[in-house]
Amino acid sequence: MLAPGELIMNALPLPVITVGEEGRILHANSAAEAFFDASLRVMQRGCLKDFVPFGSPIVTLVDEVRQRGSSVSEYRIDIGTPRTGPERIVDVFATPLGDEHHHVVLMLQERTIADKMDRQLTHRGAARSLTALGAMLAHEIKNPLSGIKGAAQLLEQSATEDDRMLTRLICAETERIVKLVERMELFGDERPVERGPVNVHGVLDQVKRLAASGFARHVRFVEHYDPSLPPVHGNRDQLMQVLLNLVKNAAEAIGYDALEGEIVLSTAFRTGVRLQVPGSRERISLPIEVTVRDNGPGIPSDLLGDLFDPFVTTKAQGSGLGLALVAKIVGDHGGIVECDPAPRRTTFRVLLPMSRAGDGRGAED
């Protein structure tokens, strides 16, 4: 039977550990066990320095708290190790434990979540900046293109065979530009979209069937679904477009010549992630996580910061609008989309709000 204090500690979503003399770990909550991928019993057999990189500022931070006898905070510390994974950036809050001056409590806030919020707002703004541009392109470019294509078709009727190759080239290129403009036009569509409860597993199944019978027939699909997941509050067609884009990108990243290409589709229920709605004080919960992971070559590090911006692409023939459109749709749903890169593995993670009952209650209530 756990003491009330331990129950409270284990209920906290952030990793919390208590460090005693000589850096011994006295206690760790459930979130800390998950963060360090070690049980409490294993952690208690070691010291703090066994779970952080050599010479980590966290060790110095503990000593500073003991000397001052007061709380100290440190931001953006990398505590990545082979156990926890590379580049685990955290904010650390350290405080002495009551009268036990040699005991220090550490609370870790992983920066990926906070940075994810900041980057998502940037992605959303970048996508929305195309709204006026998309509307302008639709009006100013599509009409002249129709005239160009019509003129080329008229010329083709009286042209020689060699000249017909050129007129057909003109027609093909105008059609390609029209398709590009039509994709841009989606950014200018600000009409209200009907949303309701959507079974995300049904959307994933349909996306998988379409992909496996077409552009992703060369890869193997693996599914890890949480069967108890509640419905998403969203628009089924738009969510399908988001996931279809992500799966198509994954298949193209793997390449058609890959021998062991694999795309992993997974869902999970995550608590603790909330996003403030722009223009209000309301904060919505984003507990539904949908993940698309591939074992392709990965994404160049110099593109990661701008990956969801328009016209940014790693494909020679790509328009660079697919992920920008994904960011816009997910943002319109009040959610977050983020890329977690790693060598030979790229993970796109979408966090979405769940559907609520008629009385406003959700699965977390």
RAZISUL-V276623 format. One record per residue. N is the residue number from 1. OMEGA is omega in degrees with one decimal (* if undefined). D_LAST is the distance of its C-alpha to the last C-alpha in whole Angstrom. Layout:
# RAZISUL-V276623
n:omega:d_last
N:OMEGA:D_LAST
N:OMEGA:D_LAST
This chain:
# RAZISUL-V276623
n:omega:d_last
1:-178.6:26
2:175.9:24
3:-179.4:25
4:179.5:22
5:179.6:23
6:176.8:23
7:179.2:19
8:-179.9:18
9:-178.1:21
10:178.7:19
11:-179.5:15
12:-178.8:17
13:-177.9:17
14:177.3:20
15:178.1:23
16:177.1:25
17:176.2:28
18:-176.9:31
19:179.4:34
20:-179.5:37
21:-179.1:41
22:175.7:43
23:-179.7:39
24:177.4:38
25:-177.0:34
26:-178.2:33
27:176.0:30
28:179.3:27
29:-175.8:23
30:179.8:22
31:177.7:21
32:177.0:25
33:179.7:26
34:-177.5:24
35:-178.0:26
36:177.9:29
37:-179.8:29
38:178.3:30
39:178.6:29
40:-178.6:29
41:178.2:33
42:-179.1:34
43:-179.6:33
44:177.4:35
45:-177.0:38
46:178.2:38
47:180.0:39
48:-176.6:37
49:177.5:39
50:-174.2:39
51:177.0:35
52:-179.3:36
53:178.8:39
54:179.6:43
55:-177.1:43
56:177.1:40
57:-179.7:39
58:179.4:36
59:177.7:39
60:179.7:41
61:178.3:38
62:178.7:38
63:-179.9:41
64:177.9:41
65:179.5:38
66:-178.9:40
67:-178.3:43
68:-173.3:42
69:-179.1:40
70:-175.6:37
71:178.0:34
72:178.2:35
73:177.2:33
74:-173.5:34
75:175.1:33
76:175.5:33
77:178.0:34
78:178.2:35
79:179.7:34
80:177.3:35
81:174.7:36
82:-179.8:37
83:-175.0:34
84:-177.4:32
85:-176.9:33
86:173.2:35
87:171.7:34
88:-176.7:31
89:-177.0:31
90:163.7:29
91:-174.8:29
92:176.2:30
93:-175.3:29
94:-178.8:32
95:176.8:32
96:-178.0:34
97:176.0:33
98:-179.0:34
99:179.4:38
100:-173.3:38
101:-179.3:39
102:178.7:40
103:-176.9:36
104:177.2:34
105:178.7:30
106:173.1:29
107:-176.6:26
108:174.1:26
109:-177.7:24
110:-174.9:25
111:-176.7:27
112:-180.0:26
113:-179.0:23
114:178.3:24
115:179.5:27
116:178.5:25
117:-178.7:24
118:-177.8:27
119:-178.2:29
120:177.7:26
121:176.5:27
122:178.5:31
123:-177.7:30
124:178.7:29
125:179.3:31
126:179.8:34
127:-178.4:33
128:178.4:33
129:178.2:36
130:-175.9:38
131:-179.4:37
132:-179.5:40
133:179.7:42
134:179.2:41
135:180.0:42
136:-180.0:45
137:-178.5:46
138:-176.0:45
139:-171.0:48
140:-174.5:50
141:-174.9:50
142:-179.1:50
143:176.1:53
144:179.4:55
145:177.7:54
146:177.4:55
147:178.4:58
148:-179.3:59
149:179.2:58
150:178.7:60
151:178.6:63
152:179.0:63
153:176.5:63
154:178.6:66
155:-177.4:68
156:-177.1:67
157:-177.7:69
158:-176.9:72
159:173.7:71
160:-178.4:73
161:178.5:71
162:179.6:71
163:178.1:70
164:175.6:67
165:179.7:65
166:179.7:65
167:176.8:64
168:176.2:61
169:178.0:60
170:-179.9:59
171:-178.4:57
172:-178.4:55
173:177.2:54
174:177.0:54
175:179.0:51
176:180.0:50
177:177.9:49
178:178.9:48
179:178.2:45
180:179.6:44
181:179.4:44
182:175.9:42
183:176.8:39
184:-176.6:40
185:179.4:39
186:-179.6:36
187:-179.2:35
188:-178.5:36
189:-177.7:34
190:179.3:32
191:178.2:31
192:-179.8:28
193:179.8:26
194:179.8:25
195:179.4:21
196:179.5:19
197:179.5:17
198:174.4:19
199:-174.6:19
200:178.0:21
201:175.1:22
202:177.2:25
203:179.7:25
204:179.0:26
205:-179.9:28
206:177.6:30
207:-179.8:31
208:179.8:32
209:178.9:35
210:-177.5:36
211:-176.1:36
212:179.7:38
213:-178.0:40
214:-170.4:41
215:-178.6:41
216:-179.9:39
217:-177.3:42
218:-178.4:43
219:177.7:40
220:178.2:38
221:175.3:34
222:-177.2:32
223:173.9:28
224:-174.6:25
225:171.6:22
226:-174.3:19
227:-178.2:19
228:-175.6:15
229:176.8:14
230:179.4:12
231:174.5:15
232:172.8:15
233:-176.5:16
234:178.3:19
235:-173.5:23
236:-177.1:24
237:-179.1:28
238:178.1:27
239:176.8:25
240:177.7:28
241:178.1:30
242:-175.3:28
243:177.7:28
244:176.7:32
245:-178.1:33
246:179.2:31
247:178.2:33
248:176.7:36
249:179.9:36
250:-179.8:36
251:179.4:38
252:177.6:41
253:178.5:40
254:179.2:41
255:-175.8:44
256:-179.2:46
257:-178.0:48
258:-178.3:46
259:-176.5:46
260:178.5:43
261:-175.9:40
262:173.7:37
263:-179.2:34
264:175.5:30
265:-177.8:27
266:175.2:24
267:179.3:20
268:176.3:17
269:-177.6:14
270:177.0:14
271:171.5:12
272:179.5:13
273:179.4:15
274:-178.5:15
275:179.1:17
276:179.0:19
277:179.6:20
278:177.3:24
279:178.5:25
280:178.1:22
281:-177.8:20
282:176.2:17
283:-178.4:15
284:179.2:13
285:-179.7:11
286:-172.3:13
287:-173.7:12
288:-177.3:15
289:175.9:18
290:-173.1:21
291:172.9:24
292:-176.7:28
293:177.4:31
294:179.3:34
295:176.2:37
296:-175.7:39
297:-179.8:42
298:-176.7:39
299:177.2:39
300:-175.4:41
301:-177.6:40
302:179.2:42
303:-171.0:40
304:-177.1:36
305:-175.7:36
306:-169.8:37
307:-176.6:35
308:176.7:33
309:178.6:36
310:175.1:38
311:173.6:41
312:-176.9:40
313:174.9:41
314:-176.4:43
315:-177.6:44
316:-178.2:48
317:-176.7:47
318:178.8:44
319:-178.7:43
320:-179.5:40
321:-175.1:38
322:-178.1:35
323:174.9:33
324:177.5:33
325:175.7:32
326:-179.5:29
327:-179.7:28
328:-177.7:29
329:179.5:27
330:177.6:24
331:177.3:24
332:176.0:24
333:-177.6:21
334:-175.3:19
335:-177.7:19
336:170.2:22
337:-176.5:24
338:177.8:26
339:174.5:29
340:-176.5:30
341:174.8:34
342:177.9:36
343:179.6:39
344:178.4:39
345:176.2:36
346:-177.9:34
347:171.3:30
348:-175.8:28
349:179.1:24
350:176.5:22
351:-172.7:18
352:174.6:17
353:178.1:14
354:177.2:12
355:-179.6:12
356:179.1:10
357:-177.6:11
358:179.4:13
359:177.9:11
360:-178.4:9
361:175.3:6
362:-176.5:5
363:-178.7:6
364:-175.1:4
365:*:0
